[in-house]
């Protein structure tokens, strides 16, 4: 049996500015945000894109707020509603961490609806433009989870199993890196390539929802379930419960987009 890997000794805090701690987790999200802005501006600069840099800046600002607010609300509702019931102020205890992708997604959808009303752009025109940028933030966020030594996987005897400081003495799947690879790198490469040519409106959004949902459901099989929830019904995790509707809606969108061949994103 091979010797298990040990979690690298990484301090999640980079440095302090007075009482303020600058953490790798937050820096990862900032890197994702600025990388998304760079790529979105590249797309907007193309002739006939229908976008300009001011619109990109506004959209990403609203989306960033949507991720933060929606991600926190989603985490509290989906994963720790018991703590919220006991103390509603728990919603604002962001210093304790806790973000939900699915909540963040709903926050971004709200931001896109607002931006669409403001600019008179159709919702799926906006969603198809944004979708290829989202995996960058997802991948960076998962690397931040890894640096924090959190959200590790189930026990494994595979050669790359890793012993995490808070995961007990057994080697575990580094599921954060699986997600960073699938939800981040692989999903970005597919969507960026696919969106490099005009596609029927809704097609890129449908592909994003379908692939993310599949990748997340797969990783959930090796990711340790949240201890306060466990496996719902003894066989499915909350992450899978929230991702299966994404797959279904994504497939519906892919079929619906076939009717939009004359309306390209």
N, C-alpha and C positions, 0 to 999 in steps of 0.2 A: 504493500500500500504506500502511495506517495505521500511525502510530507506536505501537510496543508500549508497554504499561503497564509501569512498574517497581515492584517490590515495595516497599511503604512501609517506611521505616526505623523499625521497631518493635523496641525492646529487649525480648527475651523475659523479662528479669529486671525486676521492678517495683521492688524495693528489697532491701537486705540487712539482716538482723538479726544482727549479729556475723558468724559464718561461714555462717549460713543464708541462702540466696537464695530469695526469694519470687518464683515464676515465674507468668507469665500462664497457662501450660498447667495448672498445678495449680489456680489460681483459677477457671478455666473449669469444671473438674470440680466444684469446690465450689459454684459457682453452679448447675450442673445438679442437684447433690444436694439443695440447699435448695429449689430450685424444685419438684423432684419431691416433696419432703416436704410442701410447702405444698399442692400439688394432691392428693396422696394423703390428706392430712388433710381437705381439702374433701370428697372422696368418702366418707371414713369418717364424717364428721359427718352425712351424710344419713340420715334415718330408715330403719331396716331394711337398712342397708348390710352388716351382719354384721361390721363392723370397728370398732375403737376406736383412739384415738391411740397408746396404748401398743403395740398390735400393729403399727401403722404404723412407729413408731420402731424396734422390734426388727427388723422385716422389712427396713427400709432399711439398718440397721446391718449386718446379715448380708450383704445384697446388696452393700453398698459393699466389704466385705472380699472378697466373691466376685469382684467386678470387679477389684480390685487384684491379688489372688493369682492368680486364673485368667487375667487379662489378661497378666500377666508370664510365667507358665508357658506359656501359649499362644504368646506371641511367640517365646520361646526355642525351643519345640518346632517350631513351624510355619515360622519364618523364619531362625533362627540355631542350629539343632541342631549344626552343625559346631563353633561356638564353645563350646557346652556340652560336647560330647564332648572337646574339647581341654582345657577347664577348667570343671568343674561349678560352680565358684564364680561363673561368669558369670551364673548365674541370679539372683544377689543384686546384680549391678551395676546397680541401678535408677538410679544417677546418670547412666548412659549413655543412659537413656531406653529406650523399646521396650515397647509394649502392643499386644495383639491383641484386637479386638472378639470374635472367635469364641472365644478363650480366656476372655475376660471373661464371655461368655454362658454357657459351661459352669460357670464359677464361680458365677454367679447361680443357675443351675439347681440346683447343689449346695446353695446357701444356702436356696433355696425348699423343697427336699426336707427339709432339717433343720428349717426353720420349720414345715413341715406336720406333721412327726412331733411337734414340741413342742406345737403348738396343735390338732392333730387336724383341720386344714383339708385339704381335697382339693387335690392339686397344681394342677389347672387353675383352681380357684377363686383360688388365689394368683397363678398366672401371668397370668390374665386381668385381675386387679387391677393387677399391676405393669406389664404391657406398654405401656399408654398413657403411662407416665412415662419409659420407657427412651429414646425419641427426644430428650428434653431433654438428657440427658447426652451422647448421641451428637453432637448438634448443637454443644454447647459444646466437646466434645473436638476436633471438626474445626476449629472456630475457633481453638482452641489450636494445632493443627497448622499452620494458616495463619500465625499469629503467629510460630511457630518457623521458618517458611520451609522446612518439610519436607513430604514426601509430595506433591510437586507432580506435574503431569501431563505428558503427552507434548508434544512440540513442536507448535505450531499457528500458523496465520496469521490466525486470527480476530481481530476488533477488540479483544476483551478478553484476548487472550493476554498473559501477564505474564512478565517476566524476573526470575527468582529468584536471589538471591546465590549459591546453591550449585547452580544448575541450568544453568550455562553461559550463553553470550551469546544463546541463542535464546529467543523467547517461548514460554511453555508454558501449557497449560490450568491454571487455578487449581482443580484438582480437589478440593482441600479444601473450597472454597466450594460446589462442586456437591454434595458429600456432606453438608455442613452444611444445605443447602437440602432435598435429597431425604430423607436419612436422619434429619434433624432436624426442620425446620419442616413439610414436607409430610406426613411419616409421623406426626408428632405430631397435626397437625390432623385427619387421617383417623381415627386411632385414638381421639382424645379425643371427636370427634363420634360415632363408631360405638359407643363404650362408654358414651355418655350414657344409653342405654336398656338394660334387661336383655337379654342375649344368651345363646344356648345355651352351656353350659360348653365351653371349648376354642375357640370361634369367634374371640374377640379374639386369643388367642395364635396361632392359625393365620393370621389376617390379618397380624399383625406379622411372623411368620417369612416369609410369602410376599412381602410388599411389601418388607421389608428386603432379602431375597435378590435380588429383581429390581432394586431401586435400586442395590445394591452391584455386581451384575454389569454393569449399564449403565455406571456410572462407571468401572469397571475398564478399559473399552475406551479411555478417554482418560487414565487414570492411569498414570504411569511404573511399570513393573514393578520389584519389588525387585531391585537389581543383583546380589545374591548368588544369586537364583533365576531371574531372567528370566521368559520365558514357558515354562511346562511343555509339552513336546511342540511348542513353537514356535507355540502358538496360544491358550493359556489361562493365566491368572495364578493364583497361589495364592489370592488373594481370591475368584476365581470358583469354584475347586475347593471352597473351604470354604462358599461361599454356595449353590451348586446343591443340596446336600442340604437346606438350610434351606427352599428353595422347594418341594422334593418333600414334605418332612415337613409344611410349612405347608398345602399343598393337601390332603394326607391328613387333617390335623386339621380342615380346613374341612368335608370330607365326613363325618368321624367325628362332628363336633359336631351334625350333622343328627339324630343319634339321641338327642341330649340336650335336645330341645325342652322337656322338663318340668323340666330342671335348669338354671336360669338363673344366670349369673355376675353 
